[in-house]
Amino acid sequence: MTIAAAVNENVAHISNLLIYSAMAVYTLAFLAHIAEWVFGSRSKVARTSAALAPAAGSAPAVTVTVKQGGGTATLARPEVVTRASASDRGFADGPGAAGDTEQGDLYGRIAVSLTVLAWALHVGGVVARAVSVQRAPWGNMYEFSTTFGATAVTAYLVLLLLGKKVRWIGLFLTTSVLLDLGLAVSVLYTDSDQLVPALHSYWLWIHVSCAIISGAVLYLGAVSNVLYLFRDRYETGLAASGSGNEGAWASIMYRLPSAASLDKFAYRVNAMVFPLWTFTIIAGAIWAEAAWGRYWGWDPKETWSFITWVVYAAYLHARATAGWKGRKAAYLALLAFACFLFNYYGVNIFITGKHSYAGV
């Protein structure tokens, strides 16, 4: 074994150690987020009054002042009861996972601090892997998965730095990243190695990095859509009869953003990253022409990338033209993200194509 090979092997071991260390700290962050949700609970009465409070900026009740025999009387407009959509129910955003409790907020801040530490270890593991293989660290499913998780956490931390109130994502994010890394190290792991000649191209940096960033942001949108479906059902119960405000489940639901806010957040992140996903497919086609002499050959990976693009395009088109909001839009967006996941796991593991030579 040459000195260079020995050094690369040692760096690969350091990468593995950093990834396992990141998993340990993510676990601590996960537990801290659990504590945040547990200690941020609230009484039933307080939950109901907070959930039914009008959202900031909502229109005040309309009153009319009339004169009666030298005096005045104030008449309130009769309330018109309709089945409101998520966007016009007037529910306020919840206070967040910590609720209004100092103890919950303390655990939440600890969870974010641990997430930052885990992220630093995670990114260090990805960088060390790149050094050990002397190329972009996403040449196989193991490398893609570890980089994907780091990118998703990066997107979350950037939103926090921008002052966005998205700490409610933390528990779901750390859970997903732990599952992602656990699958990567136990099932998808591949030793550091060089790629086949077809992959030795600067397009590896461009095409795959765009795919990773797109997937990480689309994941945040998918989480928001899932939570929207639950919050919408909770609000429907409250609007109908005041039911659904008892127990631990209601305590969780009322602390989330309103259904309208979750719906808006999901739409914005999906719309923001859709052009990058479009560029990802175009970059892949250009790379395919350089590597295989054709831009498009309906390879399984190409086909499912296009299917994913079509479903997301249908979602954005429906939102823009048909006015789709709420549950129908959420289901369509989740279908699109399911296509993305199948394109990654299903196509790579179960279907043979030109993209299969990189190994697991």
N, C-alpha and C positions, 0 to 999 in steps of 0.2 A: 504494500500500500504506500502510495506516495504521500509526501508531507501535505500537499494540497488536499488530497482525498481524506486524510486523517483530520485535517482542520474542518473540512466540510461536514464530516461525520459528527465531530464534536459540536459544531454549531447546530446540527440537526437535533442532537440530544438536548441542547439548550432550548431550542424551539419547543420541543415536546414538554420540557419541564415548565416553560412559561405558560403553555396552553393549559396544562393540568393545574398550575397555580391560579390561573385566571378562573378556571372552573370552581376551585375552592372558594375564591373571593366572591364570585357570582352567587354561589350558594349562600354565603353570609348576607349578601345584598338581598337575595330572595327572602330569607328569613326576616330581615329588617323590614322589608316591604309588607310581609305578612303581619308583623307587629304593628306597622303603621295603620293598616286596615282594621286590625282588631281593636287597637286603642283609640281609633278615630271614630268609633261608633257613637250613636246619639240616641236619645230617647225617642219613643214613637211619636209623641206630640210634637217635639221639635222637628223631627223629620218631615212630618206632614205639613206643618206650617211653612217650613223652608221650601219644600217642593212646590207648594201651591202659590208661593210669593211670585208676583209678576216679574218678568225678566227686566233687566235694566234697559231703559229706553222704550219700554212698551207704552202704548197710548193710555192716558188716564181715563177714568170713567167720565162720560159726557153728562153734564148737568145743564139745566135750563132754568133761568131765574125769571119769574113772571110777577106782575103786580096784581094784588088782589085787595080791592077796597082800601087803598092807601098803604097796604102792607106788601110784603114780598113773600114768595114761597119758592123753594127750590125743588124742582122735579128731576128725578134721575131717569135717564133713558132705560126702558125695560131691557133686561138682559135677553139676548137672542141666543138660544142654545143650539149649537150645530156640532157636527162631528168634525173637530179640528184636525188638521194634519200636524205632523211633528213640527213644521216650520211656523205655525201660527197658534199653537196652544198657549204660549206665553209662559212656559215653565222656565224658571231660572236655572243657571248652571249650578251643579252641586259644589260644595266647598273643597272637593278634592279628597284623596284617600285619607288624609289626616283629620278630616272633619274640622271642627273648631277646637280641638283639644291640643294643648301644648305637648302632651306626651306623644300623641300621634305624629305631630309635626317633627318632634325630635327624632323619632324612629325614621321618618321619611327623609330627613336630612342625612342621617347616618346611612340610609340605604343608597342615596345618591352618591355620597362620598365613597362608599364601597364599590359602587358601580364604576366610578371614575378610576379607582385603583385597579379593578378587574379589567377595565378597558385598556389601561396602560400595559398591563401584563399581556393581555390578548394581542394588542397591536405589536408588542415586542416579539411575541411568538411568531406572528405572521412575517415580520421583518427578518427574524432569524431564519425562518424557512426560506425566504428569498435569497438570503446570503448563502445558505447551504447548497441551494440548487443553482445559484447564479443566474436567475431568470425571474420572471414574474411569478409570484407565489399563488398561482391559480391554474395550474396545468392539469389537475385531476380533481375528483369530487372532494377528497379530503381537504385540499388546499382551497377549493372554491367555498366549501362550507365554513371553514375557519375564517376566511376573509369576509364572507357574507355576514357572519355574526358580528364581527368587529365593525363592519360598515353600518349595520342596523343600529348598534349602540352609539356609533358616532353621530348618526342622524338624530337620535334621541337627545344626546347631550348638546348638540348644536341648537336644537329647539329650546332646551332649557337655558342655554347661554343667551339666546335671543329674547328671553323673558317670557316665553310661551308657557302657559300653565298646563303642562302635559305630564306632570309627575304621576298621574293616574295610569300612564302607560307602563311605568317602571316594573310593576309586578309581572305583567304579562310578557314584557320584553325579557326580563331575566329568566323567566320560566322557559321561553322559547329558545333563548341562547344556550341555556344549559342542555336542553334536549338536542339542539343542533350540534353542540360540541361533543356531547355524549355519543351521539350517532357517528360523528366524524372520527373520534378516537377509537371506537369499539368496532365499527363495521366498515367504515370508508377509508381507514388509514392505509396509506401507501408510503413506502420508504422514499426518501429523497432520491430523485433520479432525473436525468435529462429527458427531454421530449423528443418525439420523432421529428424528422426534418421538416415536415409540413407545418409544424407549429412554431418553428423558429422564425418568427416574424414580429415586427413592431406592432402588427395588428392584434397580437395576443394582448398587449398592454391596452390597446384602445377598445377592442370589441368586448373582451371579457370584463374589463373594469367597468365599462358602461352597463353591462348586464348585471353585475354585482350591485352597483349603485341603484339601478332601476329596481331590482328585486327588493333591496333593503327598504326603499321608500314605499314601494307597493305593499310591503309587509305592514308598515305602520298604518296605511290606509285600510288594509284588511282587518287589523285589530280594531280600528275605529268602527268599521262596519259591523263586526260581530257585536261589539258593545252597544252599538246603536239599536240593534234588534232587541236586545234585552231591555235597554232603557226605554225604548218606545212602548214595549208591552207594559212596563211599569207605569209610564205616564198615562197610557190608555186606561189602566185600572183606576188610577187616581182621578182622572177626568170624568170617568163614568159614574163612580159611586164612592170614591174615597177609599176603595179597597186596595190591597197590595202594599199597605204601609206598615206591615207587621213583620217581625222576625229579622234574622241576620241578613237575608237576601235583600230585603227592602233597605236595610242600613247601607248595604253596598251600593244599591242602585241610586239612592238619592245623592250620594257623594260624587257620582259621575257627572260630567257635563250633560246638559240637556240633550235630548234626542236631536234637536235641530242643530246644536253645535257639533255633535259627533258626525252627523250627516254632512255638514258643511266642511268639517276638517277632512273627512275621507275624500270628498270630492276635490278639494283643493290640492291635496298631496297627489292624488291620482292624475289630475289634470297637469300638475306641475312636472311630473316625471314622465308623462306619456311621450313627449317629444324625444326624450333621451332613449326610451325604449324603441322608438321608431328608428333613431340613429343607430342603435345597437344592431337591429336587423339589417340596415343598409350596410354598416361596417362589416358585418358577417358575410354579406353577399360579395363585397369587394374582396375580402380575404379569401373567400371560396374561389373566386376567379383566379387569384394569384396562386393558390395552392393546388387547385384541381382543374383549372381551365374552364370553369363555368360559374356563372353568378348564382344560379338557382337550379337545384336538381330534385326538389321535393324529398330530400333526406328527412327522416323522422324528426330530427332536431329542428330543421328549417320549417317543416310543416307545423309543428306545435308552437314554434315561436310566432309564426304567422297567425295561427288560431288564437293565441293569447292576445296578439295585437288587435285582431278583429273584434274580440269580445270586449276589450277595453275601449276600442273605438266606438262600439255600439253603446256602451255605458255612457261615455262622454257625449255622444250624439243625442242619446235619449234625454240626458240632463239638459242639453242646450236647446233642443227643438221641441220635444214632447213635454217638457216640464216635469220629467220624472224626478221625484224625490222620494225619500222614505224607503219603505221596505222593498219595493220592486227594484229600485236602483241599488240597494244594498245587496240583494240576492244576485243581481247581475255582476256587480263588482267582485263579489266572493267567488262566483263562477269563473271570472277572469283570473283571479289569483290561484284558484284550483288548477286552472290550465297551466299557469306558470310553474306551480309545484310539480305537476305531472311531467312537464317538459324537462324539469331538472332530475327528479328522482325516477319517474317511470321510464322515460325515454333512455336515460343513461344506464339504468340497471337491467331493464327487461327487453329493450328493443335494440337490435343491432343496426348500425348505420356508419356513415363516414366519421361521425363524431365519437365512435366507440373506442378508437385506438388509444386514447389517452389513459385508459384503465379507470378503475374505481378511485 
